[in-house]
Amino acid sequence: MNKTDLETIRAKLLARRDAILEERGRSFRRMQESTCDVAADPVDRAAGNCDFDVAVGQASIEGEELVAVAEALARIEDGAFGLCEECEQPIGDKRLLALPSARYCIGCQTALEKAGLDPLGA
Ligand SMILES: [Zn+2]
């Protein structure tokens, strides 16, 4: 991966991080402003489409992505960016440009998905 691509990816990651932080702020506000009865039976809440639960789920997804993005930024700092965490082979520039927070090469990613593991950052 050349320097220009790496800078492009770093800029993408930083932009994504800011966007997630903003979304998270909104999710947390939704939790606070939620009018649903959080003490109600979870089944009733699910049926009633409780916005609190939706916001919690959303915040949790955002939290996971935030970790993936932060880890990718840390790997850029370390000079370890672009290597698959599983087989330590290059992930591939195309894949990284499309998905800067990818942790695995496409082969390992597919294998992990087949194994039913949760390959975060895919
Ligand atoms: Zn791999």
Boltz pocket constraint, residues with backbone or C-beta under 6 A from the ligand:
constraints:
  - pocket:
      binder: B
      contacts: [[A, 84], [A, 85], [A, 86], [A, 87], [A, 88], [A, 89], [A, 104], [A, 105], [A, 106], [A, 107], [A, 108], [A, 109]]
      max_distance: 6.0
